[in-house]
Amino acid sequence: MSVKVAVIYYSATGNVHELAQAVAEGAEKAGAEVRLRRVPELAPDTAIDANPAWRAHVDATGEIGIATLEDLEWADAYALGSPTRFGNVAAQLKQFIDTTGGLWQQGVMADKPATAFTSAHNVHGGNESTLLALYNSFHHWGSVIVSPGFTDASVYAAGGNPYGTAHPGTNGAPQENVLQAARYQGARLTRIAKRLKGLATD
């Protein structure tokens, strides 16, 4: 019997998408059944077309399933990812979170472990505040926040962010050190989910 992890994210030009894939890989390797889902794009085509990297990413990831509330009901654990927008959660992911009121009233997300990851343009471009903003939603959901902390060498190698994996976009695409930290974060989330469900063997 495995645990089920929903990795739900928004990505404009691909950095958060790569982190999401790495989180999903880590969760799967730790024994989870994973759903990788993106939230709907809200920006108009005129804005997307003005940025070739944005348009290329939108076109390249069309086959990835769109997140639904059913994914939250299905999952035993959550990993949410968003780029930073003025130190906060991108509107696309926030809009999805804002539709969870009915599930919140039913206690669907309560007592389930949750974690978050992000990417800002600069190292100090709002990564930590975006992660903390996502954790504010988890507090309201009644979820159990599972940050990576300083519990593995991969966290240090990726810049030492105990709140969650964060990638500065000025460095280009996420490199292996950052992806390894994201895989660790997904694996840690899975291990905690197993413990909460009484399935842990470690």
Contacts in CASP RR format, 6 or more apart in sequence:
PFRMAT RR
TARGET T0000
AUTHOR 0000-0000-0000
METHOD contacts of the structure
MODEL  1
MSVKVAVIYYSATGNVHELAQAVAEGAEKAGAEVRLRRVPELAPDTAIDA
NPAWRAHVDATGEIGIATLEDLEWADAYALGSPTRFGNVAAQLKQFIDTT
GGLWQQGVMADKPATAFTSAHNVHGGNESTLLALYNSFHHWGSVIVSPGF
TDASVYAAGGNPYGTAHPGTNGAPQENVLQAARYQGARLTRIAKRLKGLA
TD
1 199 0 8 1.000
2 31 0 8 1.000
2 32 0 8 1.000
2 33 0 8 1.000
2 199 0 8 1.000
3 31 0 8 1.000
3 32 0 8 1.000
3 33 0 8 1.000
3 76 0 8 1.000
3 77 0 8 1.000
3 190 0 8 1.000
3 193 0 8 1.000
3 194 0 8 1.000
3 197 0 8 1.000
3 199 0 8 1.000
4 32 0 8 1.000
4 33 0 8 1.000
4 34 0 8 1.000
4 35 0 8 1.000
4 74 0 8 1.000
4 75 0 8 1.000
4 76 0 8 1.000
4 77 0 8 1.000
5 24 0 8 1.000
5 27 0 8 1.000
5 32 0 8 1.000
5 33 0 8 1.000
5 34 0 8 1.000
5 35 0 8 1.000
5 75 0 8 1.000
5 76 0 8 1.000
5 77 0 8 1.000
5 78 0 8 1.000
5 79 0 8 1.000
5 186 0 8 1.000
5 189 0 8 1.000
5 190 0 8 1.000
5 193 0 8 1.000
6 34 0 8 1.000
6 35 0 8 1.000
6 37 0 8 1.000
6 67 0 8 1.000
6 71 0 8 1.000
6 72 0 8 1.000
6 74 0 8 1.000
6 75 0 8 1.000
6 77 0 8 1.000
6 78 0 8 1.000
6 79 0 8 1.000
7 20 0 8 1.000
7 23 0 8 1.000
7 24 0 8 1.000
7 27 0 8 1.000
7 34 0 8 1.000
7 35 0 8 1.000
7 36 0 8 1.000
7 37 0 8 1.000
7 79 0 8 1.000
8 37 0 8 1.000
8 38 0 8 1.000
8 39 0 8 1.000
8 67 0 8 1.000
8 71 0 8 1.000
8 78 0 8 1.000
8 79 0 8 1.000
8 80 0 8 1.000
8 81 0 8 1.000
8 93 0 8 1.000
8 96 0 8 1.000
9 16 0 8 1.000
9 17 0 8 1.000
9 19 0 8 1.000
9 20 0 8 1.000
9 37 0 8 1.000
9 38 0 8 1.000
9 39 0 8 1.000
9 80 0 8 1.000
9 81 0 8 1.000
9 82 0 8 1.000
9 93 0 8 1.000
9 117 0 8 1.000
10 16 0 8 1.000
10 38 0 8 1.000
10 39 0 8 1.000
10 81 0 8 1.000
10 82 0 8 1.000
10 83 0 8 1.000
10 90 0 8 1.000
10 92 0 8 1.000
10 93 0 8 1.000
10 96 0 8 1.000
11 17 0 8 1.000
11 20 0 8 1.000
11 38 0 8 1.000
11 57 0 8 1.000
11 61 0 8 1.000
11 83 0 8 1.000
12 43 0 8 1.000
12 51 0 8 1.000
12 54 0 8 1.000
12 57 0 8 1.000
12 83 0 8 1.000
12 90 0 8 1.000
13 51 0 8 1.000
13 53 0 8 1.000
13 54 0 8 1.000
13 56 0 8 1.000
13 57 0 8 1.000
14 53 0 8 1.000
14 57 0 8 1.000
14 61 0 8 1.000
14 173 0 8 1.000
15 83 0 8 1.000
15 119 0 8 1.000
15 167 0 8 1.000
15 169 0 8 1.000
15 172 0 8 1.000
15 173 0 8 1.000
15 174 0 8 1.000
16 81 0 8 1.000
16 82 0 8 1.000
16 83 0 8 1.000
16 117 0 8 1.000
16 118 0 8 1.000
16 119 0 8 1.000
17 38 0 8 1.000
17 57 0 8 1.000
17 61 0 8 1.000
18 173 0 8 1.000
18 174 0 8 1.000
18 179 0 8 1.000
19 81 0 8 1.000
19 117 0 8 1.000
19 118 0 8 1.000
19 119 0 8 1.000
19 165 0 8 1.000
19 167 0 8 1.000
19 174 0 8 1.000
19 178 0 8 1.000
19 179 0 8 1.000
19 182 0 8 1.000
20 36 0 8 1.000
20 38 0 8 1.000
20 79 0 8 1.000
20 81 0 8 1.000
20 117 0 8 1.000
21 36 0 8 1.000
22 165 0 8 1.000
22 174 0 8 1.000
22 179 0 8 1.000
22 180 0 8 1.000
22 182 0 8 1.000
22 183 0 8 1.000
23 79 0 8 1.000
23 117 0 8 1.000
23 165 0 8 1.000
23 182 0 8 1.000
23 183 0 8 1.000
23 185 0 8 1.000
23 186 0 8 1.000
23 189 0 8 1.000
24 34 0 8 1.000
24 36 0 8 1.000
24 79 0 8 1.000
24 186 0 8 1.000
25 183 0 8 1.000
26 182 0 8 1.000
26 183 0 8 1.000
26 184 0 8 1.000
26 185 0 8 1.000
26 186 0 8 1.000
26 187 0 8 1.000
26 190 0 8 1.000
27 34 0 8 1.000
27 77 0 8 1.000
27 79 0 8 1.000
27 186 0 8 1.000
27 187 0 8 1.000
27 189 0 8 1.000
27 190 0 8 1.000
28 34 0 8 1.000
29 183 0 8 1.000
29 187 0 8 1.000
30 186 0 8 1.000
30 187 0 8 1.000
30 190 0 8 1.000
30 191 0 8 1.000
31 190 0 8 1.000
32 77 0 8 1.000
32 190 0 8 1.000
32 193 0 8 1.000
35 71 0 8 1.000
35 74 0 8 1.000
35 75 0 8 1.000
36 64 0 8 1.000
36 65 0 8 1.000
37 64 0 8 1.000
37 65 0 8 1.000
37 66 0 8 1.000
37 67 0 8 1.000
37 68 0 8 1.000
37 71 0 8 1.000
38 61 0 8 1.000
38 64 0 8 1.000
38 65 0 8 1.000
38 66 0 8 1.000
38 67 0 8 1.000
39 66 0 8 1.000
39 67 0 8 1.000
39 92 0 8 1.000
39 93 0 8 1.000
39 95 0 8 1.000
39 96 0 8 1.000
40 66 0 8 1.000
40 92 0 8 1.000
40 95 0 8 1.000
40 96 0 8 1.000
41 48 0 8 1.000
41 58 0 8 1.000
41 92 0 8 1.000
42 91 0 8 1.000
42 92 0 8 1.000
42 95 0 8 1.000
43 92 0 8 1.000
47 54 0 8 1.000
48 54 0 8 1.000
48 55 0 8 1.000
48 58 0 8 1.000
49 55 0 8 1.000
67 96 0 8 1.000
69 99 0 8 1.000
69 100 0 8 1.000
69 103 0 8 1.000
72 78 0 8 1.000
72 100 0 8 1.000
72 103 0 8 1.000
72 108 0 8 1.000
72 109 0 8 1.000
73 103 0 8 1.000
73 108 0 8 1.000
75 112 0 8 1.000
76 112 0 8 1.000
76 113 0 8 1.000
76 193 0 8 1.000
76 196 0 8 1.000
76 197 0 8 1.000
77 112 0 8 1.000
77 113 0 8 1.000
77 114 0 8 1.000
77 146 0 8 1.000
77 189 0 8 1.000
77 190 0 8 1.000
77 192 0 8 1.000
77 193 0 8 1.000
78 109 0 8 1.000
78 112 0 8 1.000
78 113 0 8 1.000
78 114 0 8 1.000
78 115 0 8 1.000
78 138 0 8 1.000
78 143 0 8 1.000
79 114 0 8 1.000
79 115 0 8 1.000
79 116 0 8 1.000
79 117 0 8 1.000
79 185 0 8 1.000
79 186 0 8 1.000
79 189 0 8 1.000
80 93 0 8 1.000
80 97 0 8 1.000
80 114 0 8 1.000
80 115 0 8 1.000
80 116 0 8 1.000
80 117 0 8 1.000
80 134 0 8 1.000
81 93 0 8 1.000
81 116 0 8 1.000
81 117 0 8 1.000
81 118 0 8 1.000
81 134 0 8 1.000
82 89 0 8 1.000
82 90 0 8 1.000
82 92 0 8 1.000
82 93 0 8 1.000
82 94 0 8 1.000
82 116 0 8 1.000
82 118 0 8 1.000
82 130 0 8 1.000
82 134 0 8 1.000
83 90 0 8 1.000
83 118 0 8 1.000
83 119 0 8 1.000
83 120 0 8 1.000
83 130 0 8 1.000
84 90 0 8 1.000
84 118 0 8 1.000
84 119 0 8 1.000
84 120 0 8 1.000
84 121 0 8 1.000
84 125 0 8 1.000
84 126 0 8 1.000
84 127 0 8 1.000
84 129 0 8 1.000
84 130 0 8 1.000
85 91 0 8 1.000
85 130 0 8 1.000
87 120 0 8 1.000
87 125 0 8 1.000
87 126 0 8 1.000
87 129 0 8 1.000
87 130 0 8 1.000
87 133 0 8 1.000
88 94 0 8 1.000
88 129 0 8 1.000
88 130 0 8 1.000
88 133 0 8 1.000
89 97 0 8 1.000
89 130 0 8 1.000
89 133 0 8 1.000
89 134 0 8 1.000
97 137 0 8 1.000
100 109 0 8 1.000
100 141 0 8 1.000
103 109 0 8 1.000
104 140 0 8 1.000
104 141 0 8 1.000
107 141 0 8 1.000
107 142 0 8 1.000
109 138 0 8 1.000
109 141 0 8 1.000
109 142 0 8 1.000
109 143 0 8 1.000
110 141 0 8 1.000
110 142 0 8 1.000
110 143 0 8 1.000
111 142 0 8 1.000
111 143 0 8 1.000
111 144 0 8 1.000
111 196 0 8 1.000
112 141 0 8 1.000
112 143 0 8 1.000
112 144 0 8 1.000
112 193 0 8 1.000
112 196 0 8 1.000
113 143 0 8 1.000
113 144 0 8 1.000
113 145 0 8 1.000
113 146 0 8 1.000
113 189 0 8 1.000
113 192 0 8 1.000
113 193 0 8 1.000
113 196 0 8 1.000
114 138 0 8 1.000
114 141 0 8 1.000
114 143 0 8 1.000
114 144 0 8 1.000
114 145 0 8 1.000
114 146 0 8 1.000
114 189 0 8 1.000
115 145 0 8 1.000
115 146 0 8 1.000
115 147 0 8 1.000
115 148 0 8 1.000
115 164 0 8 1.000
115 185 0 8 1.000
115 186 0 8 1.000
115 188 0 8 1.000
115 189 0 8 1.000
116 130 0 8 1.000
116 131 0 8 1.000
116 134 0 8 1.000
116 135 0 8 1.000
116 138 0 8 1.000
116 163 0 8 1.000
116 164 0 8 1.000
117 131 0 8 1.000
117 164 0 8 1.000
117 165 0 8 1.000
117 166 0 8 1.000
117 182 0 8 1.000
117 185 0 8 1.000
118 127 0 8 1.000
118 130 0 8 1.000
118 131 0 8 1.000
118 134 0 8 1.000
118 164 0 8 1.000
118 165 0 8 1.000
118 166 0 8 1.000
118 167 0 8 1.000
119 127 0 8 1.000
119 166 0 8 1.000
119 167 0 8 1.000
119 168 0 8 1.000
119 169 0 8 1.000
119 174 0 8 1.000
120 126 0 8 1.000
120 127 0 8 1.000
120 130 0 8 1.000
120 166 0 8 1.000
120 168 0 8 1.000
120 169 0 8 1.000
121 168 0 8 1.000
121 169 0 8 1.000
121 170 0 8 1.000
122 168 0 8 1.000
122 169 0 8 1.000
122 170 0 8 1.000
123 168 0 8 1.000
123 170 0 8 1.000
125 168 0 8 1.000
127 161 0 8 1.000
127 166 0 8 1.000
127 168 0 8 1.000
128 161 0 8 1.000
128 163 0 8 1.000
128 166 0 8 1.000
131 147 0 8 1.000
131 161 0 8 1.000
131 163 0 8 1.000
131 164 0 8 1.000
131 166 0 8 1.000
132 163 0 8 1.000
135 145 0 8 1.000
135 147 0 8 1.000
135 163 0 8 1.000
138 145 0 8 1.000
139 145 0 8 1.000
144 192 0 8 1.000
144 196 0 8 1.000
146 188 0 8 1.000
146 189 0 8 1.000
146 192 0 8 1.000
147 162 0 8 1.000
147 163 0 8 1.000
147 164 0 8 1.000
148 155 0 8 1.000
148 161 0 8 1.000
148 162 0 8 1.000
148 163 0 8 1.000
148 164 0 8 1.000
148 165 0 8 1.000
148 181 0 8 1.000
148 184 0 8 1.000
148 185 0 8 1.000
148 188 0 8 1.000
149 155 0 8 1.000
149 162 0 8 1.000
149 163 0 8 1.000
149 164 0 8 1.000
150 156 0 8 1.000
150 160 0 8 1.000
150 162 0 8 1.000
151 188 0 8 1.000
152 181 0 8 1.000
152 184 0 8 1.000
152 188 0 8 1.000
154 177 0 8 1.000
154 180 0 8 1.000
154 181 0 8 1.000
154 183 0 8 1.000
154 184 0 8 1.000
155 161 0 8 1.000
155 162 0 8 1.000
155 181 0 8 1.000
155 184 0 8 1.000
157 177 0 8 1.000
157 180 0 8 1.000
157 181 0 8 1.000
158 165 0 8 1.000
158 177 0 8 1.000
158 178 0 8 1.000
158 180 0 8 1.000
158 181 0 8 1.000
164 185 0 8 1.000
165 178 0 8 1.000
165 181 0 8 1.000
165 182 0 8 1.000
165 185 0 8 1.000
167 174 0 8 1.000
167 178 0 8 1.000
174 182 0 8 1.000
191 200 0 8 1.000
191 202 0 8 1.000
194 200 0 8 1.000
194 201 0 8 1.000
END
